[in-house]
Structure formats: C-alpha cells, structure tokens
Amino acid sequence: MARIELDLSHSYLEHPKSDEDYALLPMMMTFRDGGAYALLGPSGCGKTTMLNIISGLLKPSHGTVHFDGVDKTGATPQARNIAQVFQFPVVYDTMTVGENLAFPLRNRNMPAAQIKARVGQISEMLELNHQLDQRAAGLSADAKQKISLGRGLVRSDVSAVLFDEPLTVIDPQLKWQLRRKLKQIHHELKLTLIYVTHDQVEALTFAEQIMVMSRGKVVQVGTPEDLFERPAHTFVGHFIGSPGMNILPIESVDGVVRLDGQSVPMPAGIAPARGHIKLGIRPEYTQLAEPGKPGVFTAVVEKVQDVGTYQLLTARVGSHLVRARLDLEHDLPKPGAPTGLALLDRHSCFYRDEELIT
C-alpha cells in the first residue's frame, strides 16, 4: 500500500483560460496508506479524471503525483503498481472463475500454494467459492463484475485499488451485499481503496473519508457524519441527504432573523454572523412548533407524503419551499393549513458565499 499525494490541476484543452476550461481545478489531496476513500459527485465533476491521474492512465497537465514521497507523475500504471476495477466487467470468458482470479498472481510468478490460498480467501469473501470451476462466459453480468472486483482485490502488494463506479451493472439487492463485503474486505486486508461514485448511499456506507466534488473542485473532505451534520458548502448540503438540506436566504441583525417578510427572535445560544447570509437545516432536524416562538417561522403546508418509514412534509415559508422529515406517529396538518416550523436550533448551519461560516 502507498500514501498518495496529489498537487495538480488538469485541463483537456491545450491553453486553458478560465476555470470552466479545467476538468480539475488546482488542488492538493492526500490519500493515506490503508484508507478507504470515496470520490463523490455528479457526472462531469472530475471524479474519473482524478482516478485516471492516480492510476497513470492520464498525466496531469500541471503538477505532480507522489506515491510514498516518490514522484510518479510520468510513471505507467504498471510502474505505479495499481489495480483498477472499471464500470463494466473485464474478464476472460475462456477462463474459469478461479483462473480469472489467479491470473494477476500468476503474472507475478507467485508460488502455486500462495495463489491457491489467496484465491480461496478472496473468492470466499465475495461468495464466489462455489463457482471457481465454472467458465466465466456463461455467467451473468453481476457475477462477472464480482470476478472483476475479485481480480482487483486479489493482489496484496498493490499501491492502491481504484474502483470506477463498479456497481453500475449490479442488481440493487446485490449492490447492498457487495458494499457490505467491500467494507469487510477493507477492514480485514487493510488495502488502500479509492472508490468513484455518484451514489451517495454507496459512498456513505463504504468510505471512511468522502471527497465531495463539484465542477472540478473538491468542496469538502470528511466522514459521513461530517458531511451530514456540518456541510462545508451549500452544494454538499443539497447533494448529501434524501431530501437534501433546506437552504434559505436570511438576514441576521440584532438578535432577529428575517425571512421573506417574517421576523423571528433568535433562540438562546444561536448567534449567526450579521447581515445577509444563508440558513441551512436538514429536513431531519426541521420540526413542527408553535408559531411566534424563537426560531419558529409560520409556513403553509403544500403536501404530506407517507414514505413508509417516515412522513415528508413540504411547506412554504413565503416563497421558499421547506421540507421536514417526521416520524409516522406525528399527526400532520393538511395541505393548505398554516403551521410553525422550527428552523433555528443547534443543528442549523450558516453560509456566506455558499461556504460554511458557523
């Protein structure tokens, strides 16, 4: 395994002139030896570009890549000793499952006994041990992708294992099982894993550290709890969560918060910066409350949805929609009825220029 350090930017254009011309804006990132990371963001944000730069499939237009302090910027994937698992299965159909898993080890002339032991270990973790003698050609796309995952994980001497949205072709139920297996494999084998995905559930359940990306920039690095409780950027607040964070433009002045014509007193212990800022609060922390109390705004209910495990209330505060995720036992007001929503408490976040200030 290796500690990977990036100090770079990348543009696919020969002479970039503005931020929009960059696939990756200037950044400095470190992946520690043995860590489990997710690169999370929408399509086109630069996730795969970063992964391909780490693997050596792409050379950054500016800057360097270091593995354990050694400059690997111009090194090939082979010289970097990287294993990479792609979005779609890459297997040898003429080989059996066992032969596919063993292939990377045989290429390195590992002794037969060690190959057998390692293949057995990985196949058991991925629940492929009962298929080792089957030819890959007759297997489903799900099973073939499990082989691809196994081939990426079978080598213990790699600097890192890189995953580029590897569960795209996988059945939803199997996705859940494989996410759990990958987490187990990381804990047992202590491999450095870097996982690209646009699916927040995959990232939050797999990774120890998540790098949220937007428009070629890493906007926050943190644990799942960090991203949920204290989003460092309004984009993270919107992107993480289902539904995402409520973001509302407010004015804070002299212990009072104003929003779309309403002025409410600040609750004790809450002191946002003065002026025109943005308030962020998760639907999970947005509660019904009596209008007129500190931190409580008057809203009009638009709709109530029973989602099975919770109720989702959508209301309008002036011209702004606010969502509250509430327990099933709540007796909720009907659409069109007024209600009070507590939007200011210890879970509230405050932003200026889209970045967290407190």
SULLIN-V511475 format. One record per run of one state. SS is the DSSP state (H for helix, E for strand, C for the rest). FROM is the first residue (numbers start at 1). TO is the last residue. If there is no record, write none. Layout:
ss->SS from->FROM to->TO
ss->SS from->FROM to->TO
This chain:
ss->C from->1 to->3
ss->E from->4 to->10
ss->C from->11 to->18
ss->H from->19 to->21
ss->C from->22 to->23
ss->E from->24 to->31
ss->C from->32 to->35
ss->E from->36 to->40
ss->C from->41 to->46
ss->H from->47 to->55
ss->C from->56 to->61
ss->E from->62 to->67
ss->C from->68 to->69
ss->E from->70 to->71
ss->C from->72 to->76
ss->H from->77 to->80
ss->C from->81 to->81
ss->E from->82 to->85
ss->C from->86 to->95
ss->E from->96 to->96
ss->H from->97 to->106
ss->C from->107 to->111
ss->H from->112 to->125
ss->C from->126 to->128
ss->H from->129 to->131
ss->C from->132 to->134
ss->E from->135 to->135
ss->H from->136 to->138
ss->C from->139 to->140
ss->H from->141 to->153
ss->C from->154 to->159
ss->E from->160 to->164
ss->C from->165 to->171
ss->H from->172 to->189
ss->C from->190 to->192
ss->E from->193 to->197
ss->C from->198 to->199
ss->H from->200 to->206
ss->C from->207 to->208
ss->E from->209 to->214
ss->C from->215 to->216
ss->E from->217 to->222
ss->C from->223 to->223
ss->H from->224 to->229
ss->C from->230 to->232
ss->E from->233 to->233
ss->H from->234 to->239
ss->C from->240 to->245
ss->E from->246 to->253
ss->C from->254 to->255
ss->E from->256 to->259
ss->C from->260 to->261
ss->E from->262 to->265
ss->C from->266 to->274
ss->E from->275 to->281
ss->C from->282 to->282
ss->H from->283 to->285
ss->C from->286 to->286
ss->E from->287 to->289
ss->C from->290 to->295
ss->E from->296 to->306
ss->C from->307 to->310
ss->E from->311 to->317
ss->C from->318 to->319
ss->E from->320 to->326
ss->C from->327 to->337
ss->E from->338 to->342
ss->C from->343 to->348
ss->E from->349 to->352
ss->C from->353 to->354
ss->E from->355 to->356
ss->C from->357 to->358
